[in-house]
């Protein structure tokens, strides 16, 4: 280390050299993300010099707590996206107007003290530390003879050195140079000069250097020298002060540490995902409840175009638990439309979509907990009674689906056909699970939440005049102020039971042919709807927002919580209708849920193996059709007579 000074006889000081371990930056990162956020006000920190000894504390007075003489400043800037940390230390030290002359050059303690004196000094220092209840004393006062050494705290100066014009002070010194002390001595000399300098002829300094060499404690490397303190010049304004640490190039400026190379890449990715979301909360939406989103377990029924887009958006929101259910394989037409698949996934007959989607999500973000199930969902209009094996497989599939819905918080219905949504709608309604449904047309889409059924003991009788017929039959699907438990499901606007929608249809009629951007829009809105629901204090029971509410005060920090979002891409327009639950619904009505909960798979088998008239007869839709037809005939006869 190169030391500079006006001349060799002047006292010089070895500057502090900062050393920060990775744990400091990890803790700073944690506090920045979770506690400090955008607050840039100063924070108190504690530092140590020379192995865990010599702590700096923030107390009131320098004489009562001389460790204040070694306070320091740290300016930091954390680039948490790249894990680059910029920092600049200052160890402030006041300066004399002139150099400090050395009267007696430094000698080692081994050359000045006898072995007995060294041992006595060490014992006296340990006793002082024990008395002060600390591990190390940064500054102390000393008296010694050939037979004894006595030490005391700096605050006892007047009593300890009463009438003396030559005294000895000690400093716990981190320096290893044989001729010069370390930086902590500088402010002590200023303090002594300010309080007692005019009474002193000279000052002896003991730089106490406590070392452990090969497991043996040794203070013989300590040095002792004598100086003459200059007179303090009158101070007007801010006194001269030094202490900014130089960077590795020897210039005044900050240093930088790059922790990205030594950190676990998976941990880096997880922190970066958290950072993007927390910045949203810090800067724009302080009341955003991220924990409720991150901890939500999402079940995606369907891993096609909608499923891929929903999964990617869920991960963008920090959702960590995603499960796919699909029984199809990746085909050559999929990768360009379904963002989780690649050309290689199509080869050799194609990978199962549920498993390929799991593999891709883990590559995108290893911190996600994702599972995939190759599972067929039994459907109305698709008989399963051809053989005992087929029936048993269908029952196993139903049981597996029930377990999956039970173990998740939000169920996304993202399948291709209407009838494939029936069974999960029934199971989720029975289990009181939040369902988000997304369905596509050519240039239209619907994203909706199903009404969240309340426990039976809270419901009362569901029948009312408002739900005697579905909203579509009443001529309007727009209502207002409908609470979540009275909202309809995907099937509530229909007056026919679901059946086989692909039978006797050509390829273009079987496939959902949509404009390419439609699934991305609908998938994103499905997730955003879920997040808005989670931000509402009533969750899935929240009153449905409608298009008329767009100018009103939003119910959540993210805005509205609609029942449905119906989009029309041809005119780039969305509407927010809300509809009541239908007491004759073939999926969520009380009569369907009662039969399902009492009869279980036997009821489901009857639905699967019967024509759509089974559900229509059960729910009263058949009678409704007959009454409607009779009313139409009666109206026509009246018109003719008129």
SVG drawing of the C-alpha trace seen along z (x, -y; Angstrom):
<svg xmlns="http://www.w3.org/2000/svg" viewBox="-111 -31 124 86">
<polyline fill="none" stroke="black" stroke-width="0.4" points="0.0,0.0 1.4,-3.4 1.1,-6.1 1.5,-9.7 2.3,-12.6 4.3,-15.9 7.3,-14.2 8.4,-11.0 8.4,-12.6 4.7,-13.4 2.1,-10.9 0.3,-9.1 -2.7,-6.8 -3.6,-3.6 -7.1,-4.2 -9.9,-1.7 -10.5,0.8 -14.1,2.0 -15.0,5.7 -18.6,6.8 -19.7,10.4 -22.5,11.7 -24.8,12.0 -25.0,8.2 -26.3,7.9 -28.8,10.7 -30.2,9.1 -30.2,5.6 -32.1,7.2 -34.6,8.8 -35.2,5.6 -35.4,3.5 -38.1,5.8 -40.1,6.4 -39.5,3.4 -37.9,0.3 -39.5,0.5 -39.3,-3.0 -38.3,-4.6 -34.8,-6.0 -34.4,-7.5 -31.1,-6.8 -30.9,-3.6 -28.7,-2.8 -26.3,0.1 -23.6,1.7 -20.1,2.5 -17.1,4.2 -13.4,3.9 -10.9,6.7 -12.8,10.0 -16.0,9.3 -14.2,7.0 -14.7,3.3 -18.4,2.7 -19.7,-0.7 -22.8,-1.8 -25.0,-4.8 -25.2,-6.4 -25.4,-10.0 -22.0,-11.2 -18.5,-10.5 -17.0,-10.4 -19.7,-8.0 -19.5,-5.9 -16.3,-6.6 -17.2,-4.1 -19.0,-7.1 -15.6,-8.3 -15.6,-5.4 -19.0,-6.0 -19.2,-5.5 -21.4,-6.2 -22.4,-3.8 -24.1,-4.9 -25.6,-2.1 -27.5,-1.5 -28.9,1.9 -29.7,3.0 -31.9,5.9 -32.6,7.0 -28.9,7.7 -27.8,8.1 -25.2,5.4 -24.6,3.5 -22.8,0.2 -21.5,-1.1 -19.3,-3.9 -18.0,-4.0 -17.0,-7.1 -15.1,-6.9 -15.3,-10.6 -12.2,-11.9 -11.6,-15.5 -8.2,-17.0 -5.7,-19.1 -4.6,-22.3 -1.0,-21.1 0.8,-17.7 1.1,-15.8 4.8,-15.5 6.2,-12.2 8.4,-12.6 9.2,-8.9 8.8,-6.6 6.7,-3.5 8.2,-0.4 6.6,3.0 5.1,3.9 7.5,6.8 10.4,4.3 8.9,1.9 7.2,4.2 8.4,7.2 6.7,10.6 5.1,10.0 3.9,6.5 2.4,7.9 0.5,10.6 -0.7,8.1 -1.8,5.7 -3.8,8.5 -5.5,9.4 -6.3,5.8 -7.9,5.3 -10.0,8.4 -11.1,7.3 -12.1,3.9 -14.1,5.5 -15.9,7.7 -16.7,4.7 -18.1,2.8 -20.0,5.9 -18.6,6.0 -16.2,8.0 -13.8,5.2 -13.1,1.7 -12.3,-0.7 -10.5,-3.3 -9.1,-3.2 -6.7,-5.0 -3.6,-3.3 -1.1,-3.5 1.7,-1.1 4.8,-0.4 7.3,2.5 4.9,4.5 1.4,3.4 -0.9,2.2 -4.2,0.4 -6.8,-0.5 -10.0,-2.5 -12.6,-3.9 -12.1,-7.2 -14.9,-8.9 -12.7,-8.6 -9.9,-10.9 -10.1,-13.6 -10.0,-11.3 -7.5,-8.8 -5.0,-11.4 -5.5,-14.1 -2.7,-16.7 -0.6,-14.6 0.9,-16.4 2.0,-13.2 -0.5,-10.4 -1.0,-7.1 -4.1,-6.3 -5.0,-3.1 -6.9,-2.3 -8.0,1.0 -6.1,1.0 -7.0,2.9 -3.8,1.8 -0.8,4.2 1.8,1.7 4.8,1.6 5.2,-2.2 1.8,-3.7 -1.6,-3.4 -4.9,-2.7 -7.8,-5.1 -9.7,-4.8 -7.0,-6.9 -7.7,-10.1 -10.9,-11.3 -9.7,-10.2 -6.7,-12.6 -9.1,-15.4 -11.3,-14.7 -8.3,-14.7 -6.9,-17.9 -10.3,-19.6 -10.8,-18.6 -7.3,-18.3 -4.8,-19.3 -3.8,-22.6 -2.8,-20.7 -0.6,-18.0 3.1,-18.2 3.0,-14.9 0.8,-12.0 1.8,-8.3 -0.4,-6.1 -0.7,-2.3 -2.1,-0.7 -3.6,2.5 -3.4,5.2 -5.1,8.4 -4.2,11.3 -4.7,15.0 -1.8,16.8 -2.2,20.6 -4.9,20.7 -2.7,18.7 -3.7,15.2 -0.8,12.7 -0.7,8.9 3.1,8.5 2.6,7.0 1.0,3.9 2.9,0.7 3.7,-2.3 4.7,-5.8 4.7,-9.3 3.4,-12.5 2.8,-16.1 -0.7,-17.3 -1.0,-20.5 -3.3,-23.3 -6.8,-23.2 -7.5,-26.0 -10.7,-28.0 -13.5,-26.5 -15.9,-28.6 -18.4,-26.6 -17.8,-23.0 -14.4,-21.7 -12.1,-20.0 -12.9,-16.3 -11.6,-13.4 -12.5,-9.7 -14.1,-8.7 -12.8,-5.3 -11.1,-5.1 -12.2,-2.6 -9.8,0.2 -8.4,-2.3 -7.3,-4.6 -9.8,-7.3 -12.6,-8.7 -15.7,-6.9 -18.0,-3.9 -17.2,-0.2 -19.4,2.4 -19.9,6.1 -21.6,8.5 -23.4,11.3 -25.3,12.7 -22.3,15.0 -22.2,16.5 -25.9,16.8 -28.1,19.7 -29.8,18.8 -33.1,20.2 -33.0,17.9 -32.1,15.0 -35.1,15.8 -37.5,16.0 -36.2,12.7 -36.6,11.0 -40.2,12.2 -41.0,10.9 -39.3,7.6 -41.5,6.9 -44.6,7.5 -43.5,5.6 -42.5,2.6 -46.1,2.6 -47.3,2.5 -44.7,-0.1 -45.3,-2.6 -48.8,-2.2 -51.1,0.0 -49.9,-0.1 -53.0,1.9 -52.3,4.8 -52.4,8.1 -49.8,10.1 -49.7,12.9 -53.3,13.9 -52.3,14.2 -49.0,16.0 -50.4,18.6 -53.4,19.4 -53.4,23.0 -54.7,23.0 -56.1,26.0 -56.1,25.6 -58.6,27.9 -57.3,27.8 -53.7,27.2 -54.5,25.9 -54.3,22.3 -56.2,20.9 -54.4,23.1 -51.0,22.0 -51.9,18.3 -53.5,18.6 -50.5,20.4 -48.0,17.8 -50.2,15.0 -50.5,16.8 -46.7,17.0 -46.4,13.3 -48.6,12.7 -46.3,14.8 -48.6,17.8 -46.4,20.7 -48.8,23.7 -50.3,24.7 -51.7,28.0 -52.6,29.0 -55.3,31.6 -55.5,32.7 -55.6,35.9 -54.5,34.7 -51.1,34.8 -49.1,32.0 -49.9,31.9 -48.1,30.1 -50.7,27.3 -50.2,26.5 -46.8,24.8 -47.6,21.6 -50.7,21.0 -50.0,22.6 -47.0,20.8 -45.8,23.7 -45.0,26.1 -42.3,26.5 -41.8,28.4 -39.9,31.2 -43.0,31.8 -44.9,32.9 -42.5,35.7 -43.1,39.4 -46.8,39.0 -46.5,35.9 -45.9,35.5 -48.9,35.4 -49.9,31.8 -50.2,31.9 -46.6,33.2 -45.1,31.0 -46.7,28.0 -45.2,28.9 -41.7,29.3 -41.9,25.9 -43.1,24.0 -40.3,25.4 -37.8,24.3 -39.3,20.8 -39.3,20.5 -37.9,23.3 -39.5,21.8 -43.0,22.8 -44.6,25.9 -46.3,27.5 -47.9,30.9 -49.6,32.5 -52.3,35.2 -53.3,37.1 -57.0,37.4 -60.2,37.8 -63.2,35.9 -66.4,37.8 -69.1,35.8 -72.9,35.8 -73.7,37.3 -70.6,39.4 -71.7,42.8 -69.4,44.8 -71.4,48.0 -69.9,50.1 -67.9,52.3 -67.1,52.8 -63.6,51.6 -64.8,48.4 -67.2,47.7 -64.5,48.3 -62.1,46.0 -64.7,43.3 -65.3,43.7 -61.6,43.4 -61.4,40.3 -64.2,38.7 -62.6,39.5 -59.3,38.1 -61.0,34.9 -62.8,34.5 -59.5,34.8 -57.8,32.3 -60.7,29.8 -60.7,30.3 -56.9,29.6 -57.0,26.3 -58.4,22.9 -59.3,21.7 -60.5,23.9 -60.1,22.6 -62.3,24.2 -60.4,23.9 -61.6,26.9 -62.7,27.0 -66.3,28.3 -69.3,27.1 -70.1,30.6 -66.5,31.1 -67.2,28.2 -70.3,29.7 -68.7,32.2 -66.1,29.8 -68.8,27.2 -71.0,29.6 -68.0,30.8 -66.7,27.2 -70.2,26.0 -70.6,28.8 -67.2,28.1 -67.8,24.3 -64.7,23.6 -64.1,20.5 -64.5,21.2 -63.1,19.0 -64.5,20.0 -63.1,18.9 -64.6,19.8 -63.9,18.6 -65.9,18.0 -64.4,16.8 -64.1,13.2 -65.9,13.2 -65.1,14.6 -66.7,14.9 -64.7,14.8 -66.7,15.3 -66.7,16.4 -69.3,18.9 -71.5,18.0 -69.8,19.2 -72.4,21.3 -72.7,20.6 -72.9,23.5 -76.3,25.1 -77.1,24.0 -76.6,20.3 -78.6,20.5 -82.3,21.0 -84.7,21.8 -83.3,20.8 -86.5,20.5 -87.6,17.0 -89.6,15.2 -86.4,13.7 -84.8,17.1 -87.9,19.0 -86.6,18.7 -83.1,18.0 -82.2,14.3 -81.8,15.1 -85.5,16.2 -86.6,13.1 -85.1,11.0 -82.2,9.4 -79.0,10.6 -78.1,7.4 -78.7,7.0 -77.0,5.0 -76.0,5.5 -76.0,9.3 -74.0,10.8 -71.6,13.6 -73.6,16.4 -76.6,15.5 -74.6,15.3 -75.1,17.8 -72.6,20.4 -71.7,21.1 -74.8,23.2 -77.3,20.9 -78.2,19.0 -79.0,22.3 -82.4,24.0 -81.0,27.2 -78.7,29.8 -75.2,30.3 -74.7,33.1 -72.1,34.4 -71.2,31.2 -68.9,33.0 -71.2,35.8 -72.0,35.8 -70.0,32.6 -67.3,31.8 -63.8,30.9 -64.4,27.2 -67.5,27.6 -65.8,29.6 -62.8,27.3 -62.9,23.9 -61.7,21.6 -60.8,18.3 -58.8,15.2 -55.2,15.8 -55.1,13.1 -58.4,14.0 -57.1,16.7 -54.3,14.4 -56.8,11.7 -59.3,14.1 -56.6,16.0 -55.1,12.8 -58.5,11.5 -59.4,14.8 -56.3,14.4 -56.9,10.7 -60.5,11.5 -59.2,14.0 -56.7,11.5 -59.4,8.8 -61.7,11.3 -58.8,12.2 -58.3,8.5 -62.0,8.0 -62.6,8.5 -65.6,10.8 -63.6,12.8 -65.9,14.9 -69.0,13.6 -68.3,10.1 -71.2,8.2 -70.8,8.3 -69.6,5.1 -71.4,4.2 -70.6,1.9 -72.5,-0.9 -70.0,-0.8 -67.1,-1.9 -67.5,-5.5 -68.1,-4.7 -65.5,-4.1 -64.0,-0.7 -64.5,1.9 -60.9,3.1 -57.4,1.6 -57.4,3.1 -60.8,1.9 -64.0,3.7 -65.0,7.3 -67.4,8.3 -69.4,11.5 -68.7,11.8 -66.5,10.1 -67.9,10.6 -65.6,9.4 -66.2,8.6 -62.9,8.3 -64.5,7.2 -65.5,3.9 -62.8,4.0 -65.4,3.8 -66.1,5.4 -69.3,5.5 -69.7,6.6 -73.1,8.3 -74.2,10.0 -76.8,12.7 -78.7,14.5 -78.3,18.2 -81.1,20.2 -83.0,22.6 -83.4,25.0 -79.7,24.9 -78.4,28.3 -75.1,27.8 -75.4,25.7 -79.1,25.9 -80.0,27.3 -81.7,30.4 -78.6,31.4 -76.3,30.8 -78.6,32.7 -78.6,35.8 -74.8,35.6 -74.1,35.3 -76.5,38.1 -76.0,40.6 -72.4,39.8 -71.1,41.6 -74.4,43.5 -76.1,40.1 -73.2,39.1 -73.4,42.4 -77.0,41.8 -76.2,38.3 -73.3,39.7 -75.3,42.6 -78.7,40.9 -79.7,38.4 -79.8,34.7 -83.5,35.2 -82.4,36.8 -81.0,33.5 -83.8,31.5 -86.5,33.7 -84.7,33.6 -84.3,29.8 -87.8,29.0 -86.5,27.7 -88.7,30.1 -91.8,28.8 -90.6,25.2 -90.2,26.0 -93.8,27.4 -95.2,24.4 -93.4,22.1 -94.6,23.9 -98.2,23.9 -97.9,20.2 -96.7,19.5 -99.5,21.6 -102.1,19.8 -100.6,16.4 -100.9,17.5 -104.5,18.6 -105.3,15.2 -103.6,13.4 -105.6,15.4 -108.9,14.7 -108.1,11.1"/>
</svg>
